[in-house]
Amino acid sequence: MKATVRWKENMIFLGMPDSGFPVQLDSDSYFGGTNSGVRPMEMIALGLAGCTAMDVLSILQKKRQKITSFEVRVDAPRSADHPQVFTSAVINYVVIGKNVDETAILRAIELSVTKYCPVQKMLDGTFPMDLRYEIYEDEGDGNRRLMAQGNWDELSVE
């Protein structure tokens, strides 16, 4: 995999990965930026969320779960001292659908964490990650009802 960032002006860079989809990066004005692009650390959080989200959704679809809405939220606080790395992360899988099986969610998260998501594997051990899930029944017309919630950890699947 190759990626290039090319300086445009101030602290604005245009990132170009192998896939060919450009991403604008910038910083806030404190660091000389114009606040007109994604921050590099945000890209890491997005990469983590996107990688595991794609895995989990794909697995749930293969398990024929009726998913109507799905999102993965990552909350990753950073240290106060430079280089201001992530100190932990809470990854929350929010699944909305019809009769979604909690066991299927747990298995999909397990497979993402232990087998498929390279971003999560690369960051594993760098900082603690707490994996949580919420399952809602889609009642139509934008209404939903919480059916289950909990934490996933390797001990829960042994």
GUTIRO-637474 format. One record per residue (C-alpha): residue number from 1; x, y, z; residue in three letters. Coordinates in pm, 1 decimal. Layout:
BEGIN
> n	xx	yy	zz	res
> NUM	X	Y	Z	ALA $
...
This chain:
BEGIN
> n	xx	yy	zz	res
> 1	0.0	0.0	0.0	MET $
> 2	121.1	344.8	-85.1	LYS $
> 3	-7.9	686.2	14.2	ALA $
> 4	110.2	1037.3	-64.6	THR $
> 5	27.5	1371.4	92.5	VAL $
> 6	101.2	1681.8	-111.2	ARG $
> 7	122.5	2024.6	49.9	TRP $
> 8	-123.0	2278.4	-91.1	LYS $
> 9	-92.2	2583.1	138.6	GLU $
> 10	-74.0	2673.9	507.3	ASN $
> 11	-116.6	2332.6	675.4	MET $
> 12	-345.5	2191.5	406.8	ILE $
> 13	-236.2	1868.7	242.5	PHE $
> 14	-409.9	1657.3	-18.1	LEU $
> 15	-378.9	1289.6	63.9	GLY $
> 16	-393.6	1033.3	-214.9	MET $
> 17	-406.8	663.6	-127.7	PRO $
> 18	-377.6	370.4	-370.4	ASP $
> 19	-756.4	365.8	-415.4	SER $
> 20	-741.5	709.5	-576.8	GLY $
> 21	-994.4	880.5	-349.6	PHE $
> 22	-841.7	1211.5	-233.2	PRO $
> 23	-866.5	1327.7	127.0	VAL $
> 24	-792.8	1681.7	241.7	GLN $
> 25	-601.3	1709.9	567.4	LEU $
> 26	-558.7	2025.0	773.4	ASP $
> 27	-509.8	2143.5	1130.3	SER $
> 28	-675.4	2409.0	1338.3	ASP $
> 29	-550.8	2769.1	1339.1	SER $
> 30	-343.1	2710.8	1654.5	TYR $
> 31	-108.2	2497.3	1441.6	PHE $
> 32	-123.4	2722.6	1134.0	GLY $
> 33	-414.0	2551.0	966.0	GLY $
> 34	-743.3	2679.5	835.3	THR $
> 35	-965.1	2405.3	980.4	ASN $
> 36	-1057.9	2283.4	631.1	SER $
> 37	-978.3	1914.2	647.0	GLY $
> 38	-955.8	1597.8	848.0	VAL $
> 39	-682.4	1572.6	1111.8	ARG $
> 40	-438.2	1279.6	1088.2	PRO $
> 41	-547.9	1136.9	1425.1	MET $
> 42	-909.6	1161.8	1312.3	GLU $
> 43	-812.0	951.7	1011.1	MET $
> 44	-683.9	680.4	1245.2	ILE $
> 45	-1010.0	684.3	1444.5	ALA $
> 46	-1210.4	678.0	1119.8	LEU $
> 47	-996.2	393.7	989.0	GLY $
> 48	-1062.4	192.1	1303.7	LEU $
> 49	-1437.7	260.6	1292.5	ALA $
> 50	-1463.2	197.5	919.6	GLY $
> 51	-1261.1	-122.8	920.2	CYS $
> 52	-1458.4	-293.9	1195.9	THR $
> 53	-1790.4	-154.1	1065.6	ALA $
> 54	-1735.4	-305.7	721.5	MET $
> 55	-1643.9	-641.3	876.6	ASP $
> 56	-1937.6	-653.2	1116.5	VAL $
> 57	-2196.4	-542.9	860.5	LEU $
> 58	-2068.7	-791.4	603.5	SER $
> 59	-2083.4	-1076.2	855.8	ILE $
> 60	-2433.6	-977.1	969.9	LEU $
> 61	-2552.3	-968.7	609.5	GLN $
> 62	-2406.5	-1315.9	550.9	LYS $
> 63	-2593.6	-1429.9	862.1	LYS $
> 64	-2908.5	-1288.8	697.4	ARG $
> 65	-2974.4	-1038.2	973.1	GLN $
> 66	-3224.8	-770.6	870.2	LYS $
> 67	-3024.3	-453.1	940.7	ILE $
> 68	-3196.3	-121.6	862.6	THR $
> 69	-2936.8	111.5	1015.2	SER $
> 70	-2586.4	57.6	1147.3	PHE $
> 71	-2309.7	276.2	1281.7	GLU $
> 72	-1987.8	239.1	1472.9	VAL $
> 73	-1887.0	518.6	1707.8	ARG $
> 74	-1530.8	553.1	1831.3	VAL $
> 75	-1448.3	770.0	2130.1	ASP $
> 76	-1071.2	784.8	2167.7	ALA $
> 77	-935.8	1035.5	2420.4	PRO $
> 78	-581.3	1157.9	2375.7	ARG $
> 79	-301.1	1223.2	2622.9	SER $
> 80	-244.1	1582.6	2728.4	ALA $
> 81	129.6	1554.5	2661.5	ASP $
> 82	286.8	1539.9	2316.8	HIS $
> 83	270.0	1340.0	2099.3	PRO $
> 84	-92.2	1326.2	2226.1	GLN $
> 85	-153.7	962.1	2139.7	VAL $
> 86	-481.2	782.2	2199.9	PHE $
> 87	-493.4	659.0	2558.2	THR $
> 88	-798.2	433.4	2516.5	SER $
> 89	-1097.5	382.0	2293.1	ALA $
> 90	-1461.0	294.9	2334.8	VAL $
> 91	-1600.2	137.2	2019.3	ILE $
> 92	-1979.5	126.9	2017.9	ASN $
> 93	-2166.4	-76.5	1756.8	TYR $
> 94	-2523.2	54.6	1713.4	VAL $
> 95	-2739.8	-190.9	1521.9	VAL $
> 96	-3100.6	-124.6	1421.4	ILE $
> 97	-3304.6	-389.8	1247.3	GLY $
> 98	-3579.8	-647.6	1255.8	LYS $
> 99	-3536.4	-938.0	1500.3	ASN $
> 100	-3158.2	-897.4	1512.0	VAL $
> 101	-2992.4	-1184.3	1696.5	ASP $
> 102	-2761.3	-1074.5	1978.8	GLU $
> 103	-2547.5	-1386.9	1932.3	THR $
> 104	-2492.9	-1289.6	1567.6	ALA $
> 105	-2373.8	-943.7	1676.1	ILE $
> 106	-2132.4	-1088.9	1928.9	LEU $
> 107	-1992.4	-1334.4	1674.7	ARG $
> 108	-1954.9	-1061.2	1409.9	ALA $
> 109	-1764.6	-840.3	1655.3	ILE $
> 110	-1548.9	-1136.1	1758.2	GLU $
> 111	-1456.1	-1217.0	1397.8	LEU $
> 112	-1375.8	-853.8	1322.9	SER $
> 113	-1155.5	-821.2	1631.0	VAL $
> 114	-977.1	-1155.5	1612.0	THR $
> 115	-957.9	-1230.8	1241.3	LYS $
> 116	-1051.2	-964.6	986.2	TYR $
> 117	-987.6	-600.7	1087.3	CYS $
> 118	-621.1	-511.4	1023.9	PRO $
> 119	-659.5	-165.9	1176.9	VAL $
> 120	-785.8	-306.7	1505.5	GLN $
> 121	-517.4	-575.2	1506.1	LYS $
> 122	-247.6	-314.9	1440.5	MET $
> 123	-368.4	-96.5	1728.6	LEU $
> 124	-433.6	-389.3	1964.6	ASP $
> 125	-209.6	-358.2	2267.9	GLY $
> 126	-127.5	4.7	2188.0	THR $
> 127	-412.6	126.3	2405.8	PHE $
> 128	-708.9	-44.1	2574.0	PRO $
> 129	-1027.7	-77.7	2367.6	MET $
> 130	-1370.4	-128.9	2521.0	ASP $
> 131	-1615.5	-278.5	2270.3	LEU $
> 132	-1984.0	-217.0	2333.9	ARG $
> 133	-2298.5	-284.5	2138.5	TYR $
> 134	-2659.1	-170.2	2132.2	GLU $
> 135	-2932.4	-354.3	1942.7	ILE $
> 136	-3256.3	-177.5	1858.4	TYR $
> 137	-3574.6	-315.1	1704.6	GLU $
> 138	-3680.5	-103.5	1407.7	ASP $
> 139	-4048.1	-30.0	1469.8	GLU $
> 140	-4088.1	178.8	1154.5	GLY $
> 141	-4151.2	551.1	1107.5	ASP $
> 142	-3814.6	628.7	1266.9	GLY $
> 143	-3910.0	460.2	1594.0	ASN $
> 144	-3682.8	208.9	1760.5	ARG $
> 145	-3680.4	12.9	2084.4	ARG $
> 146	-3367.8	-97.2	2273.5	LEU $
> 147	-3357.5	-477.0	2278.5	MET $
> 148	-3008.4	-552.8	2411.4	ALA $
> 149	-2682.0	-388.4	2502.0	GLN $
> 150	-2356.3	-500.9	2648.6	GLY $
> 151	-1981.8	-534.1	2616.1	ASN $
> 152	-1783.5	-772.6	2402.0	TRP $
> 153	-1459.7	-915.7	2529.2	ASP $
> 154	-1263.2	-1225.6	2446.7	GLU $
> 155	-1366.7	-1386.4	2775.7	LEU $
> 156	-1734.4	-1365.4	2678.6	SER $
> 157	-1685.6	-1600.7	2384.4	VAL $
> 158	-1475.3	-1872.6	2548.3	GLU $
